[in-house]
């Protein structure tokens, strides 16, 4: 984010920032709440993920413990589910919900799910955009060179595109997780299903909030670049 305290900048960035902070608080508080609520199956997150993979006919995937709070992710390159300690060993609604969500990504990979495949192809472009967008935009702003500012806009737009593609990927993984937890018998009651939905919906909101914040930033950058070109 750029250091700019103009009314336009504050109006475009402060509300999305507050939404992002709320979403982060919500996912942490919801995860913590349901990490205290056990599941009747007594499965750990790692066991739940393994059961889902077996039921789906997927072989050869590793499930590893990964350090960090809510650092859970699926690595398609090594076909590995990496689960944070609370999820890997936890026997709670939160643990099985998050583990099942990551297993859902592995099912997407196996099925060549379009948005996941597109997101993977966008990674190199996003890495470049993340490193380069700020410098040309700020230099163009200081030097009154609209072309440099538009280069920054294009680089940042790649980040927004990646976040946009991420939304259906995450929503679909959560939908798969909710269904598979029920069909495999890991989650057995309506109360447990409700808790799983709460955890996964809170996690999804972090992606929505991040996209809104980035879209607001992109619009602000476009407006500034346009005004510089018109000067």
Biotite code that builds the C-alpha atoms (Angstrom):
import biotite.structure as struc

atoms = struc.array([
    struc.Atom([0.000, 0.000, 0.000], chain_id="A", res_id=1, res_name="UNK", atom_name="CA", element="C"),
    struc.Atom([1.196, 3.480, -0.799], chain_id="A", res_id=2, res_name="UNK", atom_name="CA", element="C"),
    struc.Atom([1.667, 6.225, 1.721], chain_id="A", res_id=3, res_name="UNK", atom_name="CA", element="C"),
    struc.Atom([-1.069, 8.599, 0.637], chain_id="A", res_id=4, res_name="UNK", atom_name="CA", element="C"),
    struc.Atom([-3.534, 10.313, 2.924], chain_id="A", res_id=5, res_name="UNK", atom_name="CA", element="C"),
    struc.Atom([-5.707, 11.969, 0.279], chain_id="A", res_id=6, res_name="UNK", atom_name="CA", element="C"),
    struc.Atom([-9.487, 11.654, 0.778], chain_id="A", res_id=7, res_name="UNK", atom_name="CA", element="C"),
    struc.Atom([-9.729, 9.445, -2.331], chain_id="A", res_id=8, res_name="UNK", atom_name="CA", element="C"),
    struc.Atom([-7.084, 7.043, -1.090], chain_id="A", res_id=9, res_name="UNK", atom_name="CA", element="C"),
    struc.Atom([-8.605, 6.812, 2.383], chain_id="A", res_id=10, res_name="UNK", atom_name="CA", element="C"),
    struc.Atom([-12.095, 6.292, 0.980], chain_id="A", res_id=11, res_name="UNK", atom_name="CA", element="C"),
    struc.Atom([-10.885, 3.529, -1.354], chain_id="A", res_id=12, res_name="UNK", atom_name="CA", element="C"),
    struc.Atom([-8.657, 1.650, 1.075], chain_id="A", res_id=13, res_name="UNK", atom_name="CA", element="C"),
    struc.Atom([-9.746, 2.113, 4.691], chain_id="A", res_id=14, res_name="UNK", atom_name="CA", element="C"),
    struc.Atom([-13.148, 0.334, 4.476], chain_id="A", res_id=15, res_name="UNK", atom_name="CA", element="C"),
    struc.Atom([-11.666, -2.734, 2.665], chain_id="A", res_id=16, res_name="UNK", atom_name="CA", element="C"),
    struc.Atom([-8.805, -2.781, 5.181], chain_id="A", res_id=17, res_name="UNK", atom_name="CA", element="C"),
    struc.Atom([-11.285, -2.842, 8.058], chain_id="A", res_id=18, res_name="UNK", atom_name="CA", element="C"),
    struc.Atom([-13.195, -5.644, 6.313], chain_id="A", res_id=19, res_name="UNK", atom_name="CA", element="C"),
    struc.Atom([-9.983, -7.644, 5.945], chain_id="A", res_id=20, res_name="UNK", atom_name="CA", element="C"),
    struc.Atom([-9.129, -7.187, 9.608], chain_id="A", res_id=21, res_name="UNK", atom_name="CA", element="C"),
    struc.Atom([-12.635, -8.288, 10.590], chain_id="A", res_id=22, res_name="UNK", atom_name="CA", element="C"),
    struc.Atom([-12.399, -11.360, 8.332], chain_id="A", res_id=23, res_name="UNK", atom_name="CA", element="C"),
    struc.Atom([-9.057, -12.355, 9.859], chain_id="A", res_id=24, res_name="UNK", atom_name="CA", element="C"),
    struc.Atom([-10.487, -11.955, 13.358], chain_id="A", res_id=25, res_name="UNK", atom_name="CA", element="C"),
    struc.Atom([-13.575, -13.938, 12.395], chain_id="A", res_id=26, res_name="UNK", atom_name="CA", element="C"),
    struc.Atom([-11.682, -16.924, 10.991], chain_id="A", res_id=27, res_name="UNK", atom_name="CA", element="C"),
    struc.Atom([-9.349, -17.084, 13.996], chain_id="A", res_id=28, res_name="UNK", atom_name="CA", element="C"),
    struc.Atom([-12.144, -16.761, 16.550], chain_id="A", res_id=29, res_name="UNK", atom_name="CA", element="C"),
    struc.Atom([-14.369, -19.274, 14.738], chain_id="A", res_id=30, res_name="UNK", atom_name="CA", element="C"),
    struc.Atom([-11.529, -21.766, 14.393], chain_id="A", res_id=31, res_name="UNK", atom_name="CA", element="C"),
    struc.Atom([-10.668, -21.355, 18.078], chain_id="A", res_id=32, res_name="UNK", atom_name="CA", element="C"),
    struc.Atom([-14.321, -21.796, 19.113], chain_id="A", res_id=33, res_name="UNK", atom_name="CA", element="C"),
    struc.Atom([-14.846, -25.019, 17.188], chain_id="A", res_id=34, res_name="UNK", atom_name="CA", element="C"),
    struc.Atom([-11.404, -26.382, 18.035], chain_id="A", res_id=35, res_name="UNK", atom_name="CA", element="C"),
    struc.Atom([-12.919, -26.896, 21.487], chain_id="A", res_id=36, res_name="UNK", atom_name="CA", element="C"),
    struc.Atom([-15.796, -28.969, 20.079], chain_id="A", res_id=37, res_name="UNK", atom_name="CA", element="C"),
    struc.Atom([-15.023, -32.597, 19.318], chain_id="A", res_id=38, res_name="UNK", atom_name="CA", element="C"),
    struc.Atom([-16.468, -34.782, 16.573], chain_id="A", res_id=39, res_name="UNK", atom_name="CA", element="C"),
    struc.Atom([-18.252, -38.027, 17.362], chain_id="A", res_id=40, res_name="UNK", atom_name="CA", element="C"),
    struc.Atom([-15.983, -39.998, 15.025], chain_id="A", res_id=41, res_name="UNK", atom_name="CA", element="C"),
    struc.Atom([-12.989, -38.986, 17.188], chain_id="A", res_id=42, res_name="UNK", atom_name="CA", element="C"),
    struc.Atom([-10.841, -38.657, 14.065], chain_id="A", res_id=43, res_name="UNK", atom_name="CA", element="C"),
    struc.Atom([-7.908, -36.273, 13.906], chain_id="A", res_id=44, res_name="UNK", atom_name="CA", element="C"),
    struc.Atom([-7.591, -33.887, 11.003], chain_id="A", res_id=45, res_name="UNK", atom_name="CA", element="C"),
    struc.Atom([-4.878, -36.080, 9.462], chain_id="A", res_id=46, res_name="UNK", atom_name="CA", element="C"),
    struc.Atom([-7.053, -39.185, 9.814], chain_id="A", res_id=47, res_name="UNK", atom_name="CA", element="C"),
    struc.Atom([-10.023, -37.372, 8.311], chain_id="A", res_id=48, res_name="UNK", atom_name="CA", element="C"),
    struc.Atom([-7.981, -36.254, 5.311], chain_id="A", res_id=49, res_name="UNK", atom_name="CA", element="C"),
    struc.Atom([-6.662, -39.789, 4.814], chain_id="A", res_id=50, res_name="UNK", atom_name="CA", element="C"),
    struc.Atom([-10.182, -41.239, 5.011], chain_id="A", res_id=51, res_name="UNK", atom_name="CA", element="C"),
    struc.Atom([-11.437, -38.772, 2.400], chain_id="A", res_id=52, res_name="UNK", atom_name="CA", element="C"),
    struc.Atom([-8.554, -39.568, 0.071], chain_id="A", res_id=53, res_name="UNK", atom_name="CA", element="C"),
    struc.Atom([-9.170, -43.313, 0.423], chain_id="A", res_id=54, res_name="UNK", atom_name="CA", element="C"),
    struc.Atom([-12.894, -42.903, -0.192], chain_id="A", res_id=55, res_name="UNK", atom_name="CA", element="C"),
    struc.Atom([-12.117, -40.850, -3.307], chain_id="A", res_id=56, res_name="UNK", atom_name="CA", element="C"),
    struc.Atom([-9.693, -43.427, -4.678], chain_id="A", res_id=57, res_name="UNK", atom_name="CA", element="C"),
    struc.Atom([-6.646, -41.176, -4.496], chain_id="A", res_id=58, res_name="UNK", atom_name="CA", element="C"),
    struc.Atom([-3.371, -42.960, -3.815], chain_id="A", res_id=59, res_name="UNK", atom_name="CA", element="C"),
    struc.Atom([0.159, -41.732, -3.318], chain_id="A", res_id=60, res_name="UNK", atom_name="CA", element="C"),
    struc.Atom([-0.638, -38.450, -1.567], chain_id="A", res_id=61, res_name="UNK", atom_name="CA", element="C"),
    struc.Atom([1.328, -37.572, 1.539], chain_id="A", res_id=62, res_name="UNK", atom_name="CA", element="C"),
    struc.Atom([-0.120, -35.926, 4.619], chain_id="A", res_id=63, res_name="UNK", atom_name="CA", element="C"),
    struc.Atom([2.461, -34.017, 6.629], chain_id="A", res_id=64, res_name="UNK", atom_name="CA", element="C"),
    struc.Atom([2.457, -31.793, 9.702], chain_id="A", res_id=65, res_name="UNK", atom_name="CA", element="C"),
    struc.Atom([3.416, -28.216, 8.882], chain_id="A", res_id=66, res_name="UNK", atom_name="CA", element="C"),
    struc.Atom([4.373, -25.558, 11.396], chain_id="A", res_id=67, res_name="UNK", atom_name="CA", element="C"),
    struc.Atom([2.350, -22.379, 11.818], chain_id="A", res_id=68, res_name="UNK", atom_name="CA", element="C"),
    struc.Atom([-1.182, -21.446, 12.841], chain_id="A", res_id=69, res_name="UNK", atom_name="CA", element="C"),
    struc.Atom([-3.664, -22.110, 10.015], chain_id="A", res_id=70, res_name="UNK", atom_name="CA", element="C"),
    struc.Atom([-0.777, -22.673, 7.606], chain_id="A", res_id=71, res_name="UNK", atom_name="CA", element="C"),
    struc.Atom([-2.641, -25.582, 6.021], chain_id="A", res_id=72, res_name="UNK", atom_name="CA", element="C"),
    struc.Atom([-2.316, -26.004, 2.265], chain_id="A", res_id=73, res_name="UNK", atom_name="CA", element="C"),
    struc.Atom([-2.137, -28.509, -0.569], chain_id="A", res_id=74, res_name="UNK", atom_name="CA", element="C"),
    struc.Atom([1.041, -28.612, -2.647], chain_id="A", res_id=75, res_name="UNK", atom_name="CA", element="C"),
    struc.Atom([0.122, -29.884, -6.142], chain_id="A", res_id=76, res_name="UNK", atom_name="CA", element="C"),
    struc.Atom([3.764, -30.208, -7.188], chain_id="A", res_id=77, res_name="UNK", atom_name="CA", element="C"),
    struc.Atom([4.594, -32.865, -4.598], chain_id="A", res_id=78, res_name="UNK", atom_name="CA", element="C"),
    struc.Atom([0.974, -33.989, -4.101], chain_id="A", res_id=79, res_name="UNK", atom_name="CA", element="C"),
    struc.Atom([1.219, -33.314, -0.389], chain_id="A", res_id=80, res_name="UNK", atom_name="CA", element="C"),
    struc.Atom([-1.315, -32.122, 2.167], chain_id="A", res_id=81, res_name="UNK", atom_name="CA", element="C"),
    struc.Atom([0.456, -29.999, 4.770], chain_id="A", res_id=82, res_name="UNK", atom_name="CA", element="C"),
    struc.Atom([-1.559, -29.489, 7.926], chain_id="A", res_id=83, res_name="UNK", atom_name="CA", element="C"),
    struc.Atom([-0.829, -27.196, 10.857], chain_id="A", res_id=84, res_name="UNK", atom_name="CA", element="C"),
    struc.Atom([-0.340, -28.883, 14.265], chain_id="A", res_id=85, res_name="UNK", atom_name="CA", element="C"),
    struc.Atom([-3.821, -27.968, 15.547], chain_id="A", res_id=86, res_name="UNK", atom_name="CA", element="C"),
    struc.Atom([-5.373, -29.475, 12.427], chain_id="A", res_id=87, res_name="UNK", atom_name="CA", element="C"),
    struc.Atom([-3.073, -32.479, 12.002], chain_id="A", res_id=88, res_name="UNK", atom_name="CA", element="C"),
    struc.Atom([-3.524, -33.790, 15.546], chain_id="A", res_id=89, res_name="UNK", atom_name="CA", element="C"),
    struc.Atom([-6.782, -32.091, 16.559], chain_id="A", res_id=90, res_name="UNK", atom_name="CA", element="C"),
    struc.Atom([-9.941, -34.141, 17.051], chain_id="A", res_id=91, res_name="UNK", atom_name="CA", element="C"),
    struc.Atom([-12.267, -31.192, 16.663], chain_id="A", res_id=92, res_name="UNK", atom_name="CA", element="C"),
    struc.Atom([-14.788, -29.785, 14.226], chain_id="A", res_id=93, res_name="UNK", atom_name="CA", element="C"),
    struc.Atom([-12.230, -27.156, 13.190], chain_id="A", res_id=94, res_name="UNK", atom_name="CA", element="C"),
    struc.Atom([-9.533, -29.757, 12.573], chain_id="A", res_id=95, res_name="UNK", atom_name="CA", element="C"),
    struc.Atom([-11.600, -32.048, 10.350], chain_id="A", res_id=96, res_name="UNK", atom_name="CA", element="C"),
    struc.Atom([-13.165, -29.088, 8.492], chain_id="A", res_id=97, res_name="UNK", atom_name="CA", element="C"),
    struc.Atom([-9.815, -27.572, 7.525], chain_id="A", res_id=98, res_name="UNK", atom_name="CA", element="C"),
    struc.Atom([-8.262, -30.951, 6.732], chain_id="A", res_id=99, res_name="UNK", atom_name="CA", element="C"),
    struc.Atom([-11.205, -31.871, 4.519], chain_id="A", res_id=100, res_name="UNK", atom_name="CA", element="C"),
    struc.Atom([-10.961, -28.522, 2.743], chain_id="A", res_id=101, res_name="UNK", atom_name="CA", element="C"),
    struc.Atom([-7.327, -29.175, 1.854], chain_id="A", res_id=102, res_name="UNK", atom_name="CA", element="C"),
    struc.Atom([-8.234, -32.699, 0.763], chain_id="A", res_id=103, res_name="UNK", atom_name="CA", element="C"),
    struc.Atom([-10.812, -31.026, -1.468], chain_id="A", res_id=104, res_name="UNK", atom_name="CA", element="C"),
    struc.Atom([-7.990, -29.234, -3.261], chain_id="A", res_id=105, res_name="UNK", atom_name="CA", element="C"),
    struc.Atom([-6.277, -32.559, -3.936], chain_id="A", res_id=106, res_name="UNK", atom_name="CA", element="C"),
    struc.Atom([-9.527, -33.849, -5.453], chain_id="A", res_id=107, res_name="UNK", atom_name="CA", element="C"),
    struc.Atom([-9.681, -30.743, -7.631], chain_id="A", res_id=108, res_name="UNK", atom_name="CA", element="C"),
    struc.Atom([-6.129, -31.437, -8.790], chain_id="A", res_id=109, res_name="UNK", atom_name="CA", element="C"),
    struc.Atom([-6.944, -35.045, -9.618], chain_id="A", res_id=110, res_name="UNK", atom_name="CA", element="C"),
    struc.Atom([-10.028, -33.962, -11.586], chain_id="A", res_id=111, res_name="UNK", atom_name="CA", element="C"),
    struc.Atom([-8.093, -31.194, -13.385], chain_id="A", res_id=112, res_name="UNK", atom_name="CA", element="C"),
    struc.Atom([-10.520, -28.624, -11.999], chain_id="A", res_id=113, res_name="UNK", atom_name="CA", element="C"),
    struc.Atom([-10.310, -25.580, -14.275], chain_id="A", res_id=114, res_name="UNK", atom_name="CA", element="C"),
    struc.Atom([-9.930, -22.691, -11.803], chain_id="A", res_id=115, res_name="UNK", atom_name="CA", element="C"),
    struc.Atom([-7.253, -24.579, -9.830], chain_id="A", res_id=116, res_name="UNK", atom_name="CA", element="C"),
    struc.Atom([-5.307, -25.324, -13.003], chain_id="A", res_id=117, res_name="UNK", atom_name="CA", element="C"),
    struc.Atom([-5.574, -21.680, -14.086], chain_id="A", res_id=118, res_name="UNK", atom_name="CA", element="C"),
    struc.Atom([-4.463, -20.472, -10.653], chain_id="A", res_id=119, res_name="UNK", atom_name="CA", element="C"),
    struc.Atom([-1.386, -22.703, -10.835], chain_id="A", res_id=120, res_name="UNK", atom_name="CA", element="C"),
    struc.Atom([-0.482, -21.310, -14.251], chain_id="A", res_id=121, res_name="UNK", atom_name="CA", element="C"),
    struc.Atom([-0.870, -17.755, -12.947], chain_id="A", res_id=122, res_name="UNK", atom_name="CA", element="C"),
    struc.Atom([1.591, -18.244, -10.064], chain_id="A", res_id=123, res_name="UNK", atom_name="CA", element="C"),
    struc.Atom([4.748, -17.155, -11.984], chain_id="A", res_id=124, res_name="UNK", atom_name="CA", element="C"),
    struc.Atom([2.959, -14.068, -13.331], chain_id="A", res_id=125, res_name="UNK", atom_name="CA", element="C"),
    struc.Atom([1.700, -13.164, -9.866], chain_id="A", res_id=126, res_name="UNK", atom_name="CA", element="C"),
    struc.Atom([5.150, -13.578, -8.345], chain_id="A", res_id=127, res_name="UNK", atom_name="CA", element="C"),
    struc.Atom([6.545, -11.110, -10.872], chain_id="A", res_id=128, res_name="UNK", atom_name="CA", element="C"),
    struc.Atom([3.636, -8.714, -10.399], chain_id="A", res_id=129, res_name="UNK", atom_name="CA", element="C"),
    struc.Atom([3.979, -8.827, -6.611], chain_id="A", res_id=130, res_name="UNK", atom_name="CA", element="C"),
    struc.Atom([7.629, -7.847, -6.822], chain_id="A", res_id=131, res_name="UNK", atom_name="CA", element="C"),
    struc.Atom([7.342, -5.189, -9.525], chain_id="A", res_id=132, res_name="UNK", atom_name="CA", element="C"),
    struc.Atom([4.023, -3.340, -9.288], chain_id="A", res_id=133, res_name="UNK", atom_name="CA", element="C"),
    struc.Atom([4.990, -0.837, -6.603], chain_id="A", res_id=134, res_name="UNK", atom_name="CA", element="C"),
    struc.Atom([8.236, 0.536, -8.091], chain_id="A", res_id=135, res_name="UNK", atom_name="CA", element="C"),
    struc.Atom([6.998, 1.635, -11.547], chain_id="A", res_id=136, res_name="UNK", atom_name="CA", element="C"),
    struc.Atom([3.793, 3.046, -10.151], chain_id="A", res_id=137, res_name="UNK", atom_name="CA", element="C"),
    struc.Atom([5.484, 5.194, -7.485], chain_id="A", res_id=138, res_name="UNK", atom_name="CA", element="C"),
    struc.Atom([8.266, 6.276, -9.858], chain_id="A", res_id=139, res_name="UNK", atom_name="CA", element="C"),
    struc.Atom([5.668, 7.245, -12.434], chain_id="A", res_id=140, res_name="UNK", atom_name="CA", element="C"),
    struc.Atom([3.767, 9.177, -9.793], chain_id="A", res_id=141, res_name="UNK", atom_name="CA", element="C"),
    struc.Atom([6.848, 11.102, -8.671], chain_id="A", res_id=142, res_name="UNK", atom_name="CA", element="C"),
    struc.Atom([8.243, 11.642, -12.171], chain_id="A", res_id=143, res_name="UNK", atom_name="CA", element="C"),
    struc.Atom([4.856, 12.467, -13.759], chain_id="A", res_id=144, res_name="UNK", atom_name="CA", element="C"),
    struc.Atom([5.234, 9.565, -16.229], chain_id="A", res_id=145, res_name="UNK", atom_name="CA", element="C"),
    struc.Atom([1.843, 7.992, -16.862], chain_id="A", res_id=146, res_name="UNK", atom_name="CA", element="C"),
    struc.Atom([3.360, 5.070, -18.785], chain_id="A", res_id=147, res_name="UNK", atom_name="CA", element="C"),
    struc.Atom([5.247, 3.855, -15.724], chain_id="A", res_id=148, res_name="UNK", atom_name="CA", element="C"),
    struc.Atom([2.112, 4.139, -13.627], chain_id="A", res_id=149, res_name="UNK", atom_name="CA", element="C"),
    struc.Atom([0.156, 2.038, -16.100], chain_id="A", res_id=150, res_name="UNK", atom_name="CA", element="C"),
    struc.Atom([2.904, -0.594, -15.996], chain_id="A", res_id=151, res_name="UNK", atom_name="CA", element="C"),
    struc.Atom([2.382, -0.768, -12.242], chain_id="A", res_id=152, res_name="UNK", atom_name="CA", element="C"),
    struc.Atom([-1.367, -1.038, -12.785], chain_id="A", res_id=153, res_name="UNK", atom_name="CA", element="C"),
    struc.Atom([-0.904, -3.986, -15.153], chain_id="A", res_id=154, res_name="UNK", atom_name="CA", element="C"),
    struc.Atom([1.390, -5.783, -12.709], chain_id="A", res_id=155, res_name="UNK", atom_name="CA", element="C"),
    struc.Atom([-1.065, -5.272, -9.853], chain_id="A", res_id=156, res_name="UNK", atom_name="CA", element="C"),
    struc.Atom([-3.958, -6.399, -12.047], chain_id="A", res_id=157, res_name="UNK", atom_name="CA", element="C"),
    struc.Atom([-2.255, -9.802, -12.301], chain_id="A", res_id=158, res_name="UNK", atom_name="CA", element="C"),
    struc.Atom([-2.507, -10.101, -8.525], chain_id="A", res_id=159, res_name="UNK", atom_name="CA", element="C"),
    struc.Atom([-6.202, -9.216, -8.610], chain_id="A", res_id=160, res_name="UNK", atom_name="CA", element="C"),
    struc.Atom([-6.813, -11.775, -11.370], chain_id="A", res_id=161, res_name="UNK", atom_name="CA", element="C"),
    struc.Atom([-5.131, -14.456, -9.251], chain_id="A", res_id=162, res_name="UNK", atom_name="CA", element="C"),
    struc.Atom([-7.319, -13.585, -6.266], chain_id="A", res_id=163, res_name="UNK", atom_name="CA", element="C"),
    struc.Atom([-10.413, -13.626, -8.473], chain_id="A", res_id=164, res_name="UNK", atom_name="CA", element="C"),
    struc.Atom([-9.600, -17.133, -9.743], chain_id="A", res_id=165, res_name="UNK", atom_name="CA", element="C"),
    struc.Atom([-8.901, -18.215, -6.165], chain_id="A", res_id=166, res_name="UNK", atom_name="CA", element="C"),
    struc.Atom([-12.501, -17.583, -5.041], chain_id="A", res_id=167, res_name="UNK", atom_name="CA", element="C"),
    struc.Atom([-14.233, -20.399, -6.990], chain_id="A", res_id=168, res_name="UNK", atom_name="CA", element="C"),
    struc.Atom([-11.307, -22.689, -6.145], chain_id="A", res_id=169, res_name="UNK", atom_name="CA", element="C"),
    struc.Atom([-11.762, -22.132, -2.405], chain_id="A", res_id=170, res_name="UNK", atom_name="CA", element="C"),
    struc.Atom([-15.559, -22.245, -2.491], chain_id="A", res_id=171, res_name="UNK", atom_name="CA", element="C"),
    struc.Atom([-15.526, -25.501, -4.440], chain_id="A", res_id=172, res_name="UNK", atom_name="CA", element="C"),
    struc.Atom([-13.002, -27.092, -2.058], chain_id="A", res_id=173, res_name="UNK", atom_name="CA", element="C"),
    struc.Atom([-15.199, -26.153, 0.902], chain_id="A", res_id=174, res_name="UNK", atom_name="CA", element="C"),
    struc.Atom([-18.299, -27.546, -0.814], chain_id="A", res_id=175, res_name="UNK", atom_name="CA", element="C"),
    struc.Atom([-16.492, -30.828, -1.470], chain_id="A", res_id=176, res_name="UNK", atom_name="CA", element="C"),
    struc.Atom([-15.291, -30.905, 2.141], chain_id="A", res_id=177, res_name="UNK", atom_name="CA", element="C"),
    struc.Atom([-18.791, -30.479, 3.585], chain_id="A", res_id=178, res_name="UNK", atom_name="CA", element="C"),
    struc.Atom([-20.191, -33.298, 1.425], chain_id="A", res_id=179, res_name="UNK", atom_name="CA", element="C"),
    struc.Atom([-17.296, -35.702, 1.967], chain_id="A", res_id=180, res_name="UNK", atom_name="CA", element="C"),
    struc.Atom([-17.244, -35.252, 5.731], chain_id="A", res_id=181, res_name="UNK", atom_name="CA", element="C"),
    struc.Atom([-20.861, -36.428, 5.798], chain_id="A", res_id=182, res_name="UNK", atom_name="CA", element="C"),
    struc.Atom([-20.616, -39.261, 3.263], chain_id="A", res_id=183, res_name="UNK", atom_name="CA", element="C"),
    struc.Atom([-17.535, -40.738, 4.958], chain_id="A", res_id=184, res_name="UNK", atom_name="CA", element="C"),
    struc.Atom([-19.174, -40.572, 8.381], chain_id="A", res_id=185, res_name="UNK", atom_name="CA", element="C"),
    struc.Atom([-16.516, -38.296, 9.851], chain_id="A", res_id=186, res_name="UNK", atom_name="CA", element="C"),
    struc.Atom([-19.216, -35.744, 10.671], chain_id="A", res_id=187, res_name="UNK", atom_name="CA", element="C"),
    struc.Atom([-22.411, -37.376, 11.887], chain_id="A", res_id=188, res_name="UNK", atom_name="CA", element="C"),
    struc.Atom([-24.810, -34.832, 13.371], chain_id="A", res_id=189, res_name="UNK", atom_name="CA", element="C"),
    struc.Atom([-26.476, -31.663, 12.150], chain_id="A", res_id=190, res_name="UNK", atom_name="CA", element="C"),
    struc.Atom([-24.679, -29.757, 14.910], chain_id="A", res_id=191, res_name="UNK", atom_name="CA", element="C"),
    struc.Atom([-21.321, -30.951, 13.621], chain_id="A", res_id=192, res_name="UNK", atom_name="CA", element="C"),
    struc.Atom([-22.299, -30.060, 10.051], chain_id="A", res_id=193, res_name="UNK", atom_name="CA", element="C"),
    struc.Atom([-23.291, -26.584, 11.235], chain_id="A", res_id=194, res_name="UNK", atom_name="CA", element="C"),
    struc.Atom([-19.908, -26.134, 12.934], chain_id="A", res_id=195, res_name="UNK", atom_name="CA", element="C"),
    struc.Atom([-18.035, -27.261, 9.830], chain_id="A", res_id=196, res_name="UNK", atom_name="CA", element="C"),
    struc.Atom([-19.987, -24.754, 7.730], chain_id="A", res_id=197, res_name="UNK", atom_name="CA", element="C"),
    struc.Atom([-19.197, -21.975, 10.199], chain_id="A", res_id=198, res_name="UNK", atom_name="CA", element="C"),
    struc.Atom([-15.457, -22.701, 10.087], chain_id="A", res_id=199, res_name="UNK", atom_name="CA", element="C"),
    struc.Atom([-15.270, -22.982, 6.302], chain_id="A", res_id=200, res_name="UNK", atom_name="CA", element="C"),
    struc.Atom([-17.487, -19.960, 5.655], chain_id="A", res_id=201, res_name="UNK", atom_name="CA", element="C"),
    struc.Atom([-15.337, -17.825, 7.960], chain_id="A", res_id=202, res_name="UNK", atom_name="CA", element="C"),
    struc.Atom([-12.223, -18.958, 6.092], chain_id="A", res_id=203, res_name="UNK", atom_name="CA", element="C"),
    struc.Atom([-13.859, -18.128, 2.757], chain_id="A", res_id=204, res_name="UNK", atom_name="CA", element="C"),
    struc.Atom([-14.572, -14.580, 3.916], chain_id="A", res_id=205, res_name="UNK", atom_name="CA", element="C"),
    struc.Atom([-10.818, -13.899, 4.193], chain_id="A", res_id=206, res_name="UNK", atom_name="CA", element="C"),
    struc.Atom([-10.477, -14.519, 0.450], chain_id="A", res_id=207, res_name="UNK", atom_name="CA", element="C"),
    struc.Atom([-13.492, -12.333, -0.331], chain_id="A", res_id=208, res_name="UNK", atom_name="CA", element="C"),
    struc.Atom([-12.139, -9.519, 1.840], chain_id="A", res_id=209, res_name="UNK", atom_name="CA", element="C"),
    struc.Atom([-8.679, -9.774, 0.261], chain_id="A", res_id=210, res_name="UNK", atom_name="CA", element="C"),
    struc.Atom([-10.184, -9.531, -3.222], chain_id="A", res_id=211, res_name="UNK", atom_name="CA", element="C"),
    struc.Atom([-12.297, -6.494, -2.277], chain_id="A", res_id=212, res_name="UNK", atom_name="CA", element="C"),
    struc.Atom([-9.247, -4.748, -0.802], chain_id="A", res_id=213, res_name="UNK", atom_name="CA", element="C"),
    struc.Atom([-7.167, -5.459, -3.895], chain_id="A", res_id=214, res_name="UNK", atom_name="CA", element="C"),
    struc.Atom([-9.932, -4.341, -6.249], chain_id="A", res_id=215, res_name="UNK", atom_name="CA", element="C"),
    struc.Atom([-10.241, -1.067, -4.353], chain_id="A", res_id=216, res_name="UNK", atom_name="CA", element="C"),
    struc.Atom([-6.477, -0.582, -4.577], chain_id="A", res_id=217, res_name="UNK", atom_name="CA", element="C"),
    struc.Atom([-6.518, -1.337, -8.308], chain_id="A", res_id=218, res_name="UNK", atom_name="CA", element="C"),
    struc.Atom([-9.340, 1.134, -8.945], chain_id="A", res_id=219, res_name="UNK", atom_name="CA", element="C"),
    struc.Atom([-7.461, 3.804, -7.003], chain_id="A", res_id=220, res_name="UNK", atom_name="CA", element="C"),
    struc.Atom([-4.308, 3.137, -9.056], chain_id="A", res_id=221, res_name="UNK", atom_name="CA", element="C"),
    struc.Atom([-6.253, 3.354, -12.308], chain_id="A", res_id=222, res_name="UNK", atom_name="CA", element="C"),
    struc.Atom([-7.829, 6.658, -11.269], chain_id="A", res_id=223, res_name="UNK", atom_name="CA", element="C"),
    struc.Atom([-4.427, 8.103, -10.341], chain_id="A", res_id=224, res_name="UNK", atom_name="CA", element="C"),
    struc.Atom([-2.818, 6.898, -13.562], chain_id="A", res_id=225, res_name="UNK", atom_name="CA", element="C"),
    struc.Atom([-5.718, 8.310, -15.579], chain_id="A", res_id=226, res_name="UNK", atom_name="CA", element="C"),
    struc.Atom([-5.497, 11.679, -13.851], chain_id="A", res_id=227, res_name="UNK", atom_name="CA", element="C"),
    struc.Atom([-1.727, 11.795, -14.442], chain_id="A", res_id=228, res_name="UNK", atom_name="CA", element="C"),
    struc.Atom([-2.240, 11.075, -18.141], chain_id="A", res_id=229, res_name="UNK", atom_name="CA", element="C"),
    struc.Atom([-4.813, 13.854, -18.409], chain_id="A", res_id=230, res_name="UNK", atom_name="CA", element="C"),
    struc.Atom([-2.524, 16.477, -16.833], chain_id="A", res_id=231, res_name="UNK", atom_name="CA", element="C"),
])
